Amino acid sequence: MTTNAGEPQTRPRRAPAGAAVLREDVTEAIRAAVFGELAEVGYARMSIEGIARRAGVGKTAVYRRWRSKLHLVLDVVSALAVQGLPAPDTGSLESDLRLLYEVTSRALRHPVASQIIPDLQAEAARNPDLADAVQRALRDGQESVASSIIAAAEERGEIRAGLDRDLALDLISGPLYWRSVVIRAPKLPKGYLGALARGTAEALKAL
Protein backbone atom coordinates (compact mmCIF):
# COMPACT_ATOMS: atom_id res chain seq x y z
CA MET A 1 0.00 0.00 0.00
CA THR A 2 1.20 3.55 -0.74
CA THR A 3 0.27 6.99 0.51
CA ASN A 4 -1.09 9.72 -1.74
CA ALA A 5 2.47 10.96 -2.13
CA GLY A 6 3.50 7.60 -3.45
CA GLU A 7 5.51 6.67 -0.38
CA PRO A 8 5.07 3.22 1.14
CA GLN A 9 2.74 3.14 4.12
CA THR A 10 3.84 1.06 7.11
CA ARG A 11 1.19 -1.37 8.21
CA PRO A 12 0.61 -1.67 11.98
CA ARG A 13 2.34 -4.70 13.44
CA ARG A 14 0.26 -7.54 14.72
CA ALA A 15 1.16 -10.00 17.41
CA PRO A 16 2.28 -13.34 15.96
CA ALA A 17 -0.53 -15.83 15.56
CA GLY A 18 -1.00 -17.85 18.73
CA ALA A 19 0.95 -15.43 20.91
CA ALA A 20 -1.66 -14.97 23.64
CA VAL A 21 -1.26 -12.04 26.02
CA LEU A 22 -1.19 -13.36 29.57
CA ARG A 23 -3.33 -11.15 31.77
CA GLU A 24 -1.71 -10.41 35.10
CA ASP A 25 -5.00 -10.46 37.00
CA VAL A 26 -5.64 -14.00 35.77
CA THR A 27 -2.11 -15.06 36.76
CA GLU A 28 -2.60 -13.65 40.26
CA ALA A 29 -6.00 -15.34 40.59
CA ILE A 30 -4.37 -18.67 39.74
CA ARG A 31 -1.58 -18.13 42.25
CA ALA A 32 -4.12 -17.29 44.95
CA ALA A 33 -6.08 -20.40 44.03
CA VAL A 34 -2.96 -22.52 44.52
CA PHE A 35 -2.67 -21.37 48.13
CA GLY A 36 -6.35 -22.07 48.67
CA GLU A 37 -6.09 -25.56 47.21
CA LEU A 38 -2.91 -26.37 49.15
CA ALA A 39 -4.60 -25.36 52.38
CA GLU A 40 -7.82 -27.23 51.65
CA VAL A 41 -6.73 -30.49 50.00
CA GLY A 42 -2.91 -30.58 50.17
CA TYR A 43 -0.34 -31.00 47.43
CA ALA A 44 -0.97 -34.68 46.70
CA ARG A 45 -4.72 -34.21 46.07
CA MET A 46 -4.43 -30.82 44.42
CA SER A 47 -5.23 -30.78 40.70
CA ILE A 48 -5.06 -28.35 37.81
CA GLU A 49 -8.82 -28.73 37.47
CA GLY A 50 -9.37 -27.70 41.08
CA ILE A 51 -7.02 -24.74 40.75
CA ALA A 52 -8.74 -23.54 37.59
CA ARG A 53 -12.19 -23.92 39.14
CA ARG A 54 -11.18 -21.95 42.24
CA ALA A 55 -9.55 -19.23 40.12
CA GLY A 56 -12.60 -18.99 37.86
CA VAL A 57 -10.64 -19.78 34.71
CA GLY A 58 -10.30 -22.66 32.29
CA LYS A 59 -7.54 -25.26 32.53
CA THR A 60 -6.01 -23.83 29.36
CA ALA A 61 -5.30 -20.57 31.20
CA VAL A 62 -3.27 -22.50 33.76
CA TYR A 63 -1.38 -24.57 31.20
CA ARG A 64 -0.48 -21.45 29.21
CA ARG A 65 1.52 -20.33 32.22
CA TRP A 66 2.81 -23.56 33.81
CA ARG A 67 3.51 -26.98 32.35
CA SER A 68 2.31 -28.97 35.34
CA LYS A 69 1.10 -28.86 38.92
CA LEU A 70 4.69 -29.22 40.12
CA HIS A 71 5.94 -26.27 38.06
CA LEU A 72 3.03 -24.16 39.28
CA VAL A 73 3.68 -24.92 42.93
CA LEU A 74 7.43 -24.44 42.50
CA ASP A 75 6.80 -21.00 41.03
CA VAL A 76 4.38 -19.97 43.77
CA VAL A 77 6.52 -21.29 46.62
CA SER A 78 9.74 -19.87 45.17
CA ALA A 79 8.07 -16.45 44.93
CA LEU A 80 7.83 -16.44 48.72
CA ALA A 81 11.60 -16.37 48.91
CA VAL A 82 11.90 -13.03 47.16
CA GLN A 83 9.05 -11.34 49.01
CA GLY A 84 10.91 -11.42 52.28
CA LEU A 85 9.97 -9.58 55.45
CA PRO A 86 10.47 -5.91 56.27
CA ALA A 87 13.88 -5.50 57.90
CA PRO A 88 13.41 -4.05 61.41
CA ASP A 89 15.36 -0.88 62.21
CA THR A 90 14.60 -0.03 65.82
CA GLY A 91 18.11 0.93 66.91
CA SER A 92 18.95 -2.12 69.01
CA LEU A 93 19.59 -5.80 68.34
CA GLU A 94 17.10 -7.08 70.90
CA SER A 95 14.32 -4.79 69.67
CA ASP A 96 15.00 -5.72 66.06
CA LEU A 97 14.75 -9.40 66.96
CA ARG A 98 11.57 -8.86 68.94
CA LEU A 99 9.89 -7.13 66.00
CA LEU A 100 11.07 -9.84 63.59
CA TYR A 101 9.67 -12.55 65.88
CA GLU A 102 6.33 -10.81 66.20
CA VAL A 103 5.90 -10.53 62.42
CA THR A 104 7.18 -14.06 61.76
CA SER A 105 5.05 -15.58 64.48
CA ARG A 106 1.89 -14.04 63.04
CA ALA A 107 2.81 -15.28 59.56
CA LEU A 108 3.59 -18.83 60.68
CA ARG A 109 0.41 -19.05 62.73
CA HIS A 110 -1.84 -17.92 59.92
CA PRO A 111 -4.27 -20.79 59.24
CA VAL A 112 -3.22 -21.11 55.60
CA ALA A 113 0.52 -21.14 56.37
CA SER A 114 0.11 -23.56 59.27
CA GLN A 115 -1.58 -26.04 56.91
CA ILE A 116 0.52 -25.51 53.81
CA ILE A 117 4.05 -25.62 55.24
CA PRO A 118 3.85 -29.07 56.93
CA ASP A 119 2.17 -30.54 53.84
CA LEU A 120 4.84 -29.17 51.51
CA GLN A 121 7.57 -30.44 53.81
CA ALA A 122 6.11 -33.93 53.68
CA GLU A 123 5.93 -33.81 49.88
CA ALA A 124 9.43 -32.31 49.70
CA ALA A 125 10.83 -35.43 51.35
CA ARG A 126 9.81 -37.31 48.18
CA ASN A 127 10.50 -34.61 45.59
CA PRO A 128 13.97 -32.98 45.38
CA ASP A 129 12.76 -30.12 43.15
CA LEU A 130 9.99 -29.24 45.56
CA ALA A 131 12.38 -29.63 48.48
CA ASP A 132 14.70 -27.03 46.97
CA ALA A 133 11.87 -24.56 46.41
CA VAL A 134 10.49 -25.04 49.92
CA GLN A 135 13.95 -24.55 51.42
CA ARG A 136 14.41 -21.29 49.53
CA ALA A 137 10.97 -20.04 50.51
CA LEU A 138 11.44 -20.83 54.19
CA ARG A 139 15.07 -19.80 54.47
CA ASP A 140 15.96 -17.07 52.00
CA GLY A 141 13.44 -14.47 53.14
CA GLN A 142 14.47 -14.93 56.76
CA GLU A 143 18.14 -14.96 55.76
CA SER A 144 17.99 -11.58 54.05
CA VAL A 145 16.24 -10.00 57.03
CA ALA A 146 18.53 -11.68 59.56
CA SER A 147 21.57 -10.51 57.60
CA SER A 148 20.27 -6.94 57.77
CA ILE A 149 19.75 -7.22 61.52
CA ILE A 150 23.25 -8.66 62.01
CA ALA A 151 24.86 -5.99 59.80
CA ALA A 152 23.12 -3.22 61.74
CA ALA A 153 24.16 -4.75 65.07
CA GLU A 154 27.77 -4.99 63.86
CA GLU A 155 27.71 -1.34 62.80
CA ARG A 156 26.39 -0.33 66.24
CA GLY A 157 29.11 -2.42 67.90
CA GLU A 158 26.61 -4.71 69.65
CA ILE A 159 28.19 -7.85 68.18
CA ARG A 160 31.61 -8.57 66.76
CA ALA A 161 32.23 -8.25 63.04
CA GLY A 162 32.71 -11.36 60.96
CA LEU A 163 30.71 -13.82 63.04
CA ASP A 164 29.43 -17.04 61.44
CA ARG A 165 26.35 -15.93 59.48
CA ASP A 166 24.92 -19.45 59.08
CA LEU A 167 25.16 -20.09 62.81
CA ALA A 168 23.64 -16.67 63.50
CA LEU A 169 20.72 -17.46 61.18
CA ASP A 170 20.15 -20.77 62.96
CA LEU A 171 20.09 -18.98 66.31
CA ILE A 172 17.71 -16.31 65.05
CA SER A 173 15.24 -18.48 63.13
CA GLY A 174 15.51 -21.94 64.65
CA PRO A 175 13.61 -21.74 67.96
CA LEU A 176 10.50 -19.99 66.66
CA TYR A 177 10.34 -22.19 63.57
CA TRP A 178 10.71 -25.30 65.73
CA ARG A 179 7.91 -24.31 68.07
CA SER A 180 5.51 -22.93 65.45
CA VAL A 181 6.03 -25.31 62.52
CA VAL A 182 7.67 -28.52 63.72
CA ILE A 183 5.91 -29.24 67.02
CA ARG A 184 3.07 -26.82 66.13
CA ALA A 185 2.48 -25.58 69.67
CA PRO A 186 -1.09 -24.26 69.83
CA LYS A 187 -0.13 -21.09 71.68
CA LEU A 188 3.11 -19.36 72.61
CA PRO A 189 3.64 -18.89 76.34
CA LYS A 190 3.17 -15.39 77.68
CA GLY A 191 6.35 -13.37 77.26
CA TYR A 192 7.92 -16.00 75.00
CA LEU A 193 8.83 -13.67 72.12
CA GLY A 194 10.44 -11.13 74.42
CA ALA A 195 12.43 -13.81 76.23
CA LEU A 196 13.46 -15.33 72.90
CA ALA A 197 14.64 -11.95 71.62
CA ARG A 198 16.71 -11.34 74.77
CA GLY A 199 18.21 -14.82 74.74
CA THR A 200 19.04 -14.70 71.04
CA ALA A 201 20.62 -11.26 71.36
CA GLU A 202 22.83 -12.51 74.19
CA ALA A 203 23.77 -15.64 72.22
CA LEU A 204 24.75 -13.56 69.19
CA LYS A 205 26.88 -11.29 71.37
CA ALA A 206 28.67 -14.36 72.71
CA LEU A 207 29.64 -15.70 69.28
Buried (B, 14 or more C-beta within 10 A) or exposed (E): EEEEEEEEEEEEEEEEEEEEEEEEEBBEBBBBBBBBBBBEEBBEEBEBEBBBBBBEBEEEBBEBBBEEBBEBBBBBBBEBBEEBBEBBEBEBBBBBBBBBBBBBBEBBBEEEBBBBBBBBBEBBEEBEEBBBBBBBBBBBBBBBBBBBBBBBBBEEEBBEEEBEEEEBBEBBBEBBBEBBBEEEEEEBEEEBBBEBBBBBBEEBBEE
